[in-house]
Amino acid sequence: MTTSAFGTFFLPGPTEVHADVLAGMLRPMIPHRGAAFEALFARCVDGLKPVFRTTRPVYVSSSSATGLMEGAVRATPPGAILALVNGAFSERFARIAAACDRETDVLHAEPGATVALDEVRARLASRPFAAVTVVHSESSTGALTNVRALTALAHEFGVPCLVDSVTGIGASPVETDAWQLDFVLTGSQKALALPPGLAFGVASERFITGAKAGRSRGVYFDLVEFESYGSKHQTPNTPALPLLYALDAQLPRIAAEGVEGRWARHAAMADTTHAWVASLALRTGRRFGILAAPSERSHTVTAVTVPGDVDANAIVQAVARRGYVIGNGYGALKARTFRIGHMGDHTLATLGGCLAACSDAIDAVLAGRS
């Protein structure tokens, strides 16, 4: 099969990166405590604000998103953490809270579902909490949580909500200021279509004010330090300069499409993938499906369930032989799901090629000739 130079990599992250963005990383080194860097950093932060829909500073961390997850937990006031867990990455948020010596109360949902708001309300009413943790788009299952409603509910009890939107920001509507989000973070390698290694976050002014009173914020991921250095167009630690160059190259591309346009393109890719799964089930007469419920599906990741007698890993391998990379199921879901990451700079055209390869691979696997 002949494939294009761009458009064959459909993991749920890292995502495919355009050649011109990769080429942007080849610029020469500069001092990170000088005017040239400050201009670069200011340009990057200004470009990220519309993506987050905020007027607040955007923190840029030379780390994976896990670093800012830990920073957010350490920035919360003393007290127990309520962790909403509906997949592997929300479970990681809960583990981070526990590793920071925070009492962690976990509310579980079945894989592919989200935690019901009435369950959250009952738990919040049962005792005081310092914060709620949630994953917006759970990329292990393809489930999307309504973080606007969840944040509003947490605020009824005076509790801040910490939102991991690693596969949400840049693909699904997120209104940081309008929804009064306390802290929201993402990673570079997902819907923003950048190389891995940067994390971005936004904290409300109220959240940072509360964090300043804390004594266990750590050093490397201290959000108060990010706020302070950001006001000077600097980072508190040595930045990954080549990755900032890539960000500087990608942000004008994002601005040219517009954030709303990016949301719409991701929604269209998700709808197309969901329709493909439905047609696959009809065409083959087999029980292929989608793990997440129709009202709770991510715009960026679809976890496709396979019939009980079909090995999902065999499908992933067969797709790879046809020149496309998709994702295995994650953790306990590995044998019974595969995942398509329809995000970043992919389009309906590139997605079409991937889905055609998936159809051909599945037909071959079902026929015993992958």
C-alpha positions as CSV (number, residue, x, y, z in Angstrom):
1,M,0.0,0.0,0.0
2,T,1.3,3.5,-0.9
3,T,0.9,6.0,1.9
4,S,1.6,9.7,2.1
5,A,4.5,11.4,3.9
6,F,2.1,12.6,6.6
7,G,-1.0,10.7,7.7
8,T,-0.2,7.1,8.8
9,F,0.4,7.5,12.5
10,F,-2.8,7.2,14.6
11,L,-1.6,6.3,18.1
12,P,-3.6,8.0,20.9
13,G,-0.3,9.9,21.5
14,P,2.3,10.7,20.6
15,T,0.7,12.0,17.5
16,E,2.2,12.6,14.1
17,V,4.1,15.9,13.7
18,H,4.4,17.9,10.5
19,A,7.9,18.0,9.0
20,D,8.0,21.8,9.1
21,V,7.4,21.7,12.9
22,L,10.1,19.2,13.4
23,A,12.4,21.3,11.2
24,G,11.7,24.2,13.5
25,M,13.6,22.4,16.3
26,L,16.9,22.8,14.4
27,R,17.4,26.5,15.3
28,P,20.5,27.3,17.3
29,M,20.7,27.5,21.0
30,I,20.3,30.8,22.8
31,P,20.7,31.8,26.5
32,H,17.4,31.1,28.4
33,R,18.0,34.1,30.6
34,G,18.2,36.7,27.8
35,A,16.0,38.9,25.7
36,A,15.8,36.6,22.7
37,F,14.4,33.8,24.9
38,E,12.0,36.1,26.7
39,A,10.6,37.2,23.3
40,L,10.2,33.5,22.2
41,F,8.6,32.5,25.5
42,A,6.2,35.5,25.4
43,R,5.2,34.6,21.9
44,C,4.5,31.0,22.9
45,V,2.4,31.9,25.9
46,D,0.4,34.5,23.9
47,G,-0.2,31.8,21.3
48,L,-1.3,29.2,23.9
49,K,-3.8,31.5,25.7
50,P,-6.5,31.3,22.9
51,V,-6.0,27.5,22.9
52,F,-6.9,27.4,26.6
53,R,-9.4,30.2,26.2
54,T,-7.9,32.2,29.0
55,T,-6.3,35.5,29.9
56,R,-4.3,33.9,32.6
57,P,-0.6,32.9,32.2
58,V,0.0,29.6,30.6
59,Y,2.7,27.6,32.4
60,V,5.2,25.7,30.2
61,S,7.0,22.8,31.8
62,S,9.8,20.8,30.2
63,S,8.2,17.5,31.3
64,S,5.4,15.2,30.5
65,A,2.0,16.1,31.8
66,T,2.5,13.9,34.8
67,G,4.8,16.6,36.2
68,L,2.0,19.2,36.3
69,M,-0.4,16.7,37.7
70,E,1.9,16.3,40.7
71,G,2.4,20.1,40.8
72,A,-1.3,20.6,41.0
73,V,-1.7,18.1,43.8
74,R,1.1,19.7,45.8
75,A,-0.4,23.2,45.3
76,T,-3.7,22.3,46.9
77,P,-4.4,23.1,50.6
78,P,-4.0,20.4,53.2
79,G,-6.7,17.8,53.2
80,A,-8.1,14.7,51.5
81,I,-8.2,14.4,47.7
82,L,-11.3,13.0,45.9
83,A,-10.1,11.2,42.8
84,L,-12.5,10.3,40.0
85,V,-11.2,7.1,38.4
86,N,-12.6,5.7,35.2
87,G,-9.5,4.4,33.4
88,A,-5.7,4.1,33.6
89,F,-4.8,7.8,33.5
90,S,-7.3,8.9,36.1
91,E,-6.0,6.1,38.2
92,R,-2.5,7.6,37.7
93,F,-3.8,10.9,39.0
94,A,-5.1,9.1,42.1
95,R,-1.7,7.4,42.6
96,I,0.1,10.7,42.3
97,A,-2.1,12.2,45.1
98,A,-1.4,9.2,47.3
99,A,2.4,9.4,46.5
100,C,2.3,13.0,47.7
101,D,1.1,11.7,51.1
102,R,-2.4,12.9,50.6
103,E,-5.3,10.9,51.8
104,T,-7.0,9.8,48.6
105,D,-10.7,8.9,48.4
106,V,-11.4,7.1,45.1
107,L,-14.7,7.1,43.2
108,H,-14.7,4.5,40.5
109,A,-16.6,4.2,37.2
110,E,-16.6,1.2,34.9
111,P,-14.2,1.4,32.0
112,G,-15.8,3.4,29.2
113,A,-18.0,5.3,31.6
114,T,-17.6,8.5,33.6
115,V,-18.3,9.0,37.3
116,A,-22.0,10.1,37.7
117,L,-22.4,13.6,39.0
118,D,-24.9,12.5,41.7
119,E,-22.3,10.1,43.0
120,V,-19.8,13.0,43.2
121,R,-22.3,15.2,44.9
122,A,-22.9,12.5,47.6
123,R,-19.2,12.0,48.2
124,L,-18.5,15.7,48.4
125,A,-21.3,16.1,50.9
126,S,-20.0,13.3,53.1
127,R,-16.8,15.0,54.3
128,P,-14.4,17.9,53.5
129,F,-12.0,17.6,50.6
130,A,-9.1,19.8,49.5
131,A,-9.5,19.0,45.8
132,V,-11.1,16.8,43.1
133,T,-9.0,15.2,40.4
134,V,-10.5,14.2,37.1
135,V,-9.3,13.2,33.6
136,H,-11.3,15.1,30.9
137,S,-10.6,12.7,28.0
138,E,-9.6,9.3,29.4
139,S,-7.5,8.0,26.5
140,S,-7.3,4.5,27.9
141,T,-11.1,4.1,27.3
142,G,-12.1,7.0,25.0
143,A,-14.6,8.4,27.6
144,L,-15.2,12.2,27.9
145,T,-16.1,13.7,31.3
146,N,-18.2,16.9,31.5
147,V,-15.6,19.0,33.3
148,R,-17.7,22.1,33.2
149,A,-20.5,20.5,35.2
150,L,-18.1,18.8,37.5
151,T,-16.2,22.0,38.3
152,A,-19.4,23.8,39.0
153,L,-20.5,21.0,41.3
154,A,-17.1,21.0,43.2
155,H,-17.4,24.8,43.6
156,E,-20.8,24.3,45.3
157,F,-18.8,22.7,48.1
158,G,-15.9,25.2,48.0
159,V,-13.5,22.5,46.5
160,P,-11.1,23.2,43.6
161,C,-11.1,20.8,40.6
162,L,-7.9,19.7,39.0
163,V,-8.4,18.8,35.4
164,D,-6.1,16.5,33.3
165,S,-7.1,17.5,29.7
166,V,-4.2,15.8,28.0
167,T,-6.3,14.5,25.1
168,G,-8.9,17.3,25.4
169,I,-7.2,20.7,25.0
170,G,-7.0,21.7,21.4
171,A,-9.6,19.2,20.3
172,S,-12.7,19.5,22.5
173,P,-14.3,22.7,23.8
174,V,-12.5,23.8,27.0
175,E,-13.3,27.3,28.3
176,T,-10.8,27.8,31.1
177,D,-12.0,31.3,32.2
178,A,-15.7,31.0,31.4
179,W,-16.0,27.7,33.2
180,Q,-13.9,29.0,36.1
181,L,-11.5,26.0,36.0
182,D,-9.1,26.0,38.9
183,F,-6.3,24.1,37.2
184,V,-6.2,22.5,33.8
185,L,-3.3,20.9,32.0
186,T,-2.3,19.2,28.8
187,G,0.7,17.6,27.0
188,S,2.4,18.7,23.9
189,Q,2.2,15.3,22.1
190,K,-1.6,15.0,21.8
191,A,-4.1,17.3,20.1
192,L,-1.5,20.1,19.7
193,A,0.5,17.8,17.4
194,L,3.9,18.6,18.9
195,P,6.8,16.3,19.9
196,P,6.6,14.9,23.4
197,G,8.3,16.6,26.3
198,L,6.3,19.8,27.1
199,A,3.3,20.2,29.5
200,F,1.1,23.2,29.6
201,G,-1.2,24.3,32.4
202,V,-3.4,27.2,33.6
203,A,-4.3,28.0,37.2
204,S,-6.9,30.4,38.4
205,E,-5.8,33.4,40.4
206,R,-7.7,32.1,43.4
207,F,-6.0,28.7,43.1
208,I,-2.5,30.2,43.0
209,T,-3.3,32.5,46.0
210,G,-4.3,29.4,48.0
211,A,-1.1,27.6,46.8
212,K,1.1,30.3,48.2
213,A,0.1,29.4,51.7
214,G,1.2,25.8,51.2
215,R,4.4,24.4,52.5
216,S,4.7,21.2,50.5
217,R,4.8,22.5,46.9
218,G,8.1,20.9,46.1
219,V,10.7,22.6,43.8
220,Y,10.6,21.5,40.1
221,F,6.8,21.6,39.7
222,D,6.0,24.4,42.1
223,L,3.2,26.3,40.3
224,V,3.8,29.4,42.3
225,E,7.3,29.5,40.8
226,F,5.9,29.0,37.3
227,E,3.5,32.0,38.0
228,S,6.4,34.2,39.2
229,Y,8.8,33.4,36.5
230,G,6.1,33.6,33.8
231,S,5.5,37.2,34.7
232,K,9.1,37.8,33.5
233,H,8.6,35.7,30.4
234,Q,10.9,33.0,31.8
235,T,10.7,29.5,33.1
236,P,11.8,28.6,36.6
237,N,14.1,25.8,35.3
238,T,16.2,25.2,32.2
239,P,13.7,24.8,29.4
240,A,13.8,22.3,26.5
241,L,14.6,24.9,24.0
242,P,14.2,22.8,20.8
243,L,10.7,21.9,21.9
244,L,9.8,25.5,22.4
245,Y,11.1,26.1,18.9
246,A,8.7,23.4,17.7
247,L,5.9,25.1,19.7
248,D,6.8,28.4,18.1
249,A,6.4,26.8,14.7
250,Q,3.1,25.1,15.4
251,L,1.2,27.9,17.1
252,P,0.8,30.0,13.9
253,R,-0.6,26.9,12.2
254,I,-3.1,26.4,15.0
255,A,-4.0,30.1,14.9
256,A,-4.6,30.0,11.2
257,E,-7.2,27.2,11.6
258,G,-8.7,28.7,14.7
259,V,-9.5,27.0,17.9
260,E,-13.2,26.5,17.0
261,G,-12.1,25.2,13.6
262,R,-9.9,22.7,15.4
263,W,-12.7,21.6,17.7
264,A,-15.0,21.1,14.7
265,R,-12.4,19.1,12.8
266,H,-11.8,16.8,15.7
267,A,-15.6,16.3,16.2
268,A,-15.9,15.4,12.6
269,M,-13.1,12.9,12.8
270,A,-14.7,11.3,15.9
271,D,-18.1,11.1,14.2
272,T,-16.5,9.5,11.2
273,T,-14.7,6.9,13.3
274,H,-17.9,6.1,15.3
275,A,-19.9,5.7,12.0
276,W,-17.1,3.4,10.7
277,V,-17.3,1.1,13.7
278,A,-21.1,0.9,13.3
279,S,-20.8,0.0,9.6
280,L,-18.0,-2.5,10.4
281,A,-20.4,-4.3,12.8
282,L,-23.1,-4.4,10.1
283,R,-20.8,-5.4,7.3
284,T,-19.1,-8.2,9.1
285,G,-22.1,-9.3,11.2
286,R,-19.7,-9.4,14.2
287,R,-19.9,-7.6,17.6
288,F,-17.5,-4.7,17.0
289,G,-18.5,-1.7,19.1
290,I,-17.2,1.3,21.0
291,L,-16.4,1.1,24.7
292,A,-17.7,4.6,25.6
293,A,-21.3,5.4,25.6
294,P,-22.5,7.7,22.7
295,S,-23.0,10.7,25.1
296,E,-19.6,10.3,26.7
297,R,-17.2,9.8,23.7
298,S,-13.9,11.6,23.4
299,H,-13.2,13.7,20.3
300,T,-9.6,12.3,20.1
301,V,-9.6,8.6,21.0
302,T,-11.9,5.8,20.1
303,A,-11.5,2.5,21.9
304,V,-13.0,-0.2,19.7
305,T,-14.2,-3.4,21.3
306,V,-13.8,-6.7,19.4
307,P,-15.8,-9.9,19.4
308,G,-14.8,-12.4,22.1
309,D,-13.1,-14.8,19.7
310,V,-10.9,-12.0,18.1
311,D,-7.5,-10.9,19.4
312,A,-7.4,-7.1,19.2
313,N,-3.6,-7.3,19.2
314,A,-3.7,-9.3,15.9
315,I,-5.7,-6.4,14.4
316,V,-3.2,-3.8,15.5
317,Q,-0.4,-5.9,14.0
318,A,-2.3,-6.5,10.7
319,V,-2.9,-2.7,10.4
320,A,0.8,-2.1,10.9
321,R,1.6,-4.4,8.0
322,R,-0.6,-2.2,5.9
323,G,1.5,0.9,6.8
324,Y,-0.6,2.4,9.5
325,V,0.1,2.7,13.3
326,I,-2.9,2.4,15.7
327,G,-2.9,1.7,19.4
328,N,-3.3,-1.5,21.4
329,G,-5.9,-1.5,24.2
330,Y,-4.5,-0.2,27.4
331,G,-3.9,-2.3,30.5
332,A,-6.7,-4.7,31.3
333,L,-8.4,-3.8,28.0
334,K,-5.5,-4.8,25.8
335,A,-6.9,-8.0,24.5
336,R,-10.4,-6.8,23.9
337,T,-9.9,-3.3,22.4
338,F,-7.8,-1.4,20.0
339,R,-7.6,2.4,20.0
340,I,-7.5,4.9,17.1
341,G,-6.1,8.3,18.0
342,H,-7.9,10.7,15.6
343,M,-6.3,14.0,16.8
344,G,-3.6,16.5,16.2
345,D,-3.2,17.6,12.6
346,H,-5.0,14.7,11.0
347,T,-7.9,15.4,8.7
348,L,-10.9,13.4,7.4
349,A,-8.7,12.6,4.4
350,T,-5.8,11.1,6.4
351,L,-8.3,9.4,8.7
352,G,-10.0,7.8,5.7
353,G,-6.8,6.1,4.7
354,C,-6.4,4.7,8.3
355,L,-9.9,3.4,8.5
356,A,-9.6,1.7,5.0
357,A,-6.4,0.0,6.3
358,C,-8.2,-1.1,9.4
359,S,-11.1,-2.5,7.4
360,D,-8.8,-4.5,5.2
361,A,-6.8,-5.7,8.2
362,I,-9.9,-6.8,10.1
363,D,-11.3,-8.7,7.1
364,A,-8.0,-10.5,6.8
365,V,-7.9,-11.4,10.5
366,L,-11.5,-12.6,10.4
367,A,-10.6,-14.8,7.4
368,G,-7.5,-16.1,9.1
369,R,-5.1,-14.6,6.7
370,S,-3.8,-11.3,8.3
